[in-house]
Amino acid sequence: MFNGLTQIGIITVMNLRNLPQRIGTSSVAVFGVACVVGVLIGVMSMASGFQRTMTNAGSPTTAIVMRTGATSELNSGINYEQSQLIANSPGIQRADGEPVASPELFVIVDLLKRATQSSANVPLRGVGPSAFAVRDSVKIIEGRNFEAGRNELIVGRGAHSQFANLDVGSTINFGATEWTVVGIFTAGGGLSESELWCDSRILQNAYRRGNSFQSVRVKLTAPEALSELKTAIASNPQLEMDAQLETDYLAAQAEPVSMFIKAVGYPVAILMALGAIFGAINTMYASVSTRTREIATLRALGFGSFPVAFSTLFESLVLSLIGGAVGSVIVFLLFNGYSVSTLNFSSFSQVVFDFAVTIDLLIQGVFFAAIIGLIGGLFPAIRVAKLPVATALRET
């Protein structure tokens, strides 16, 4: 009567037009898929946001030098003489005749979270004036910079939003030392926004660190200058140090937490997807059951089994894609840019980051929904194809 493509088109349009009559069962399938896609994108946006925060402020022309074998700044150590030798190594930019190098001290302090009033480890970094030259993205957005020789702090935007008593003008005690918050800074959405900064000399005295540091950040003349710096450090017996690009260091720091989030998120999403698939199968079986005589009539009029089965599969796919789109939109509106803090396993301190619902994640969510729809509609479609016409016409 009609060719195969025409039959597919006619039956598919007819099925889609009849969807409002099956709104109850169809809504169950849509809701199930929306929940699965929402959970998947939500969890993955955590990993994406954390990784983005860890690497955003990294520069391909910035290197970090730490003690050989140190996996993070927390377990590194550099004395003053070594910091000067590093700063004067070849491959490092100079400004007004001085190397652009920042010896830094890194300690962990205890603060209360604004939302829960629970205790959290927060990084406090001692820096000098060169810290701003090394990190181009750091900008004071409220108040002013700390003054050298005074117990003053500036706090990152993320730390200010998540932790208590960090407003400009507030005073806070770390051990026996009282500090005054004098400014808030941004760092391009990067890791530094989770930190508190102060004068390194004051921090050394407060924590009895002598004249020592834990890392030296340097501005390279070019990314290729890293090899020149590494060679100079390796050839100096006074320097048992390793140098690496800041981007590589931050990526390595981000990996454990990102892997943990994904290791938890994917199995949860897969288990929920199995539930959504069974929901889709039940929905499509119910749809086939209520249209048994309709399907048999179409077959009796000359429509082939494949077009009828394809229309059932396509209906399942459409319902799943609608669910995927609904879940994606809801998660984007609720979570994109939502700020939280979590523990950085490498430094044992809190990192403040925003959920990042990216285009790639939205595409993954819709693709995941399509897989659910195809699997969920496959078995009902096979049943339709094998349905005996004479038996189906006698069903009520």
Buried (B, 14 or more C-beta within 10 A) or exposed (E): EBEEEEBBEBBBEEBBEBBEEBEEBBBBBBBBBBBBBBBBBBBBBBBBBBBBBBBBBBBEBBBBBBBEEBEBBBEBBBBEEBBEBBBEBEBBBEEEEEBBBBBBBBBBBEBBBEEEEEEBBBBBBBBBEBBBBBBBBBEBEBBEBBEEEEBBBBBBBBBBBBBBEBEBEBEBEBEEBEBBBBBBBBBBBBBBBBBBBBBBBBBBBBBEBEEBBBBBBBBBBEBEBBEBBBBBBBEBEEBEBBBBBBBBBBBBBBBEBBEBBBEEBEEEBEEBBEEBBEBBBBBBBBBBEEBBEBBBBBBEEEBBBBBBBBBBBBBBBBBBBBBBBBBBBBBBEEBBEBEBBBBBBBBEBBBBBBBBBBEEBBEBBBEBBBBBBBBBBBBBBBBBBEBEEEEBBEEE
